[in-house]
Amino acid sequence: MANPYELRFEILKMAREYLQDQTSTSENHAEKAWDLALEEGNANMDLYYNLRPIAYSVNDIKKKAEELYQFVEKK
C-alpha cells in the first residue's frame, strides 16, 4: 500500500492529467469551430479569442485533487 505522500502525489498527477485531457479536448473543438468559421467566412479575432480554452492553473489542479481525494476518504 502507498504511503500518504505517494497517495497525494498520485492524486495530484491524476488531477493534472484530467485537466490536460479537458484542455486538449477543448482545443480540438476550438480548432474545428475555427476551421468551420474560416470556411463560412465568419472568422475574426474576437471569435478566435473566444474559442481558445482557458489555461488551467495550479489552483485548478489542487481543487480537482481535493475533489478526487474525497473519494479516498469515503469508506
C-alpha positions as CSV (number, residue, x, y, z in Angstrom):
1,M,0.0,0.0,0.0
2,A,1.2,3.5,-0.8
3,N,2.2,5.9,2.0
4,P,0.2,9.1,2.4
5,Y,2.8,11.1,0.4
6,E,2.7,8.8,-2.5
7,L,-1.1,8.8,-2.5
8,R,-1.2,12.6,-2.5
9,F,1.4,12.7,-5.3
10,E,-0.7,10.2,-7.4
11,I,-3.9,12.2,-6.9
12,L,-2.1,15.4,-7.9
13,K,-0.9,13.6,-11.1
14,M,-4.4,12.3,-11.8
15,A,-5.8,15.8,-11.4
16,R,-3.2,17.3,-13.7
17,E,-3.8,14.6,-16.3
18,Y,-7.6,15.1,-16.1
19,L,-7.2,18.9,-16.7
20,Q,-4.8,18.3,-19.5
21,D,-7.2,15.9,-21.2
22,Q,-10.0,18.5,-20.8
23,T,-7.8,21.2,-22.3
24,S,-6.8,19.0,-25.2
25,T,-10.5,18.2,-25.9
26,S,-11.4,21.9,-25.7
27,E,-8.5,22.8,-28.1
28,N,-9.7,20.2,-30.6
29,H,-13.3,21.6,-30.5
30,A,-12.0,25.1,-30.8
31,E,-9.9,24.2,-33.8
32,K,-12.8,22.5,-35.6
33,A,-15.0,25.5,-34.9
34,W,-12.3,27.9,-36.2
35,D,-12.0,25.8,-39.4
36,L,-15.7,25.9,-39.9
37,A,-15.8,29.7,-39.3
38,L,-13.0,30.1,-41.9
39,E,-15.0,28.0,-44.4
40,E,-18.1,30.1,-43.8
41,G,-16.2,33.4,-43.9
42,N,-17.1,34.2,-40.2
43,A,-13.6,34.0,-38.8
44,N,-12.4,37.1,-36.9
45,M,-10.1,37.8,-33.9
46,D,-13.0,38.1,-31.5
47,L,-14.1,34.6,-32.4
48,Y,-10.6,33.3,-32.2
49,Y,-10.1,34.6,-28.7
50,N,-13.5,33.4,-27.6
51,L,-12.8,29.9,-28.8
52,R,-9.4,29.5,-27.1
53,P,-9.7,27.4,-23.9
54,I,-8.7,29.0,-20.7
55,A,-5.4,27.5,-19.4
56,Y,-5.7,25.8,-16.0
57,S,-3.7,26.9,-13.0
58,V,-2.0,25.2,-10.1
59,N,-5.1,26.2,-8.0
60,D,-7.3,24.3,-10.5
61,I,-5.1,21.2,-10.1
62,K,-5.4,21.5,-6.3
63,K,-9.1,21.9,-6.5
64,K,-9.5,18.8,-8.7
65,A,-7.2,16.8,-6.5
66,E,-9.3,17.7,-3.4
67,E,-12.4,16.6,-5.3
68,L,-10.7,13.3,-6.2
69,Y,-9.4,12.8,-2.6
70,Q,-12.9,12.9,-1.3
71,F,-13.4,9.5,-2.9
72,V,-10.4,8.2,-1.0
73,E,-11.7,9.5,2.3
74,K,-15.0,7.6,2.0
75,K,-15.2,4.2,3.4
